[in-house]
Amino acid sequence: MAASASRVFVSHLAGTAVFDPNGDQVGRVRDLVAMLRVQRRPPRLLGLVVELSTRRRIFLPMTRVTGIESGQVITTGVLNVRRFEQRPTERLVLGEMLDRRVRLVESDEEVTVLDVAVQQLPARRDWEIDRVFVRKGKGGTFRRKGETLTVEWSAVDGFSLEEHGQGAESLLATFEQLRPADLANVLHHLTPKRRAEVAAALDDDRLADVLEELPEDDQIEILGKLKEERAADVLEAMDPDDAADLLAELPEEDKERLLTLMQPDDAADVRRLMAYEERTAGGLMTTEPIVLRPDATVADALARVRQQDLSPALAAQVYVCRPPDETPTGKYLGTVHFQRLLRDPPYTLVSSILDDDLQTLLPQTALPQVAGFFATYDMVAAPVVDEGGSLLGAVTVDDVLDHMLPDDWRETEFLPQALDSARAGWYPHGRGGA
């Protein structure tokens, strides 16, 4: 970035694409790394935390940044792909500075940090955090009504202190467009304290979606820090199969207490799933597929498929059954695939376009056989039917993959480790080297 470039507020950098000199995107900015200094001197900005397409987070020194303009970061093209590890003397700007309660030096008034600004020093390659955007007034639901102002870094005090009860609204605002899996990755890399604060600030549905994407240890940690009533609400918002998997990891007394606090219908679905072995079709399935009666039309089916909260796998097909419509249903008649729904007129009865030759899974079908079914028939979802012919639920391909991959797959990169090792030679200097 040129020495005359304007100041940049860090909230505008969250999620910004990072490009090499050839214009190829190498990743996105997920945070900034700063080092606090004594006597209220502006912190030095050390570099950026960049998330590669493999979801690996690496450290990009500011000495390797040649430009920040028009919503993009340009680098020299030389990267060290070793995983980023925060050092004790470092602070994550988005993860640890936003939403802090600090004090104005002049008036000793407590304010909340909404954003900070960085600027490159004239005629140098160093960067500093030189401005703080704050809001006056106490924290809480109505604090947005307070006066806002931008002050010099030296005008505030309190960043070096460990804060209890730090908010998370500004941090969440910078990542509100992230998919649940990407926001889960953000939470996983925060400290336990910040992870709990961010989880507390998310609404139930959003937190449920994120929990489903987190490693098991993080799930248990976050759930354990929620009040029991809220934990039960979040479990209700999760897919029943994911809620069942999470509850199965808790001590028996905690599990029963949370199930008792859940709505009876939701708890019944989860209990039913927990009765099956984990690595079977019954243990993998969701109890909430799209179920239609034989007299429903293609238009009815498409209206159900359009529901925004459905995953692509569940929306790929509908299951036609006799009443009752809730699982376990009446007699299962067959499946109608989404492509077939697009080919037939809206008034067509779904019972007339059934795929009734497709085999079904029994709830006791083991995981390897379930995976073989998906591979054989090129399916993304499959019906689970009991011996009496009732539809119990549907298994989706994402749940099959989740149980076939290594337990720590959410914490690893998409590409083979050998490729990462080969790339490690690209960057000739150590962390922060020029």
Beta strands, then each sheet from edge to edge (+ up, - down):
strand 1: 8-9
strand 2: 17-19
strand 3: 25-35
strand 4: 44-51
strand 5: 57-61
strand 6: 65-69
strand 7: 72-75
strand 8: 90-92
strand 9: 101-104
strand 10: 110-120
strand 11: 127-136
strand 12: 148-152
strand 13: 156-157
strand 14: 291-292
strand 15: 317-321
strand 16: 332-337
strand 17: 381-385
strand 18: 391-396
sheet 1: 1+ 10- 9+ 13-
sheet 2: 1+ 10- 11+ 4- 3+ 2- 7- 6+
sheet 3: 1+ 10- 11+ 12-
sheet 4: 1+ 10- 11+ 4- 5+
sheet 5: 1+ 10- 11+ 4- 3+ 8-
sheet 6: 14+ 15+ 16-
sheet 7: 17+ 18-
end
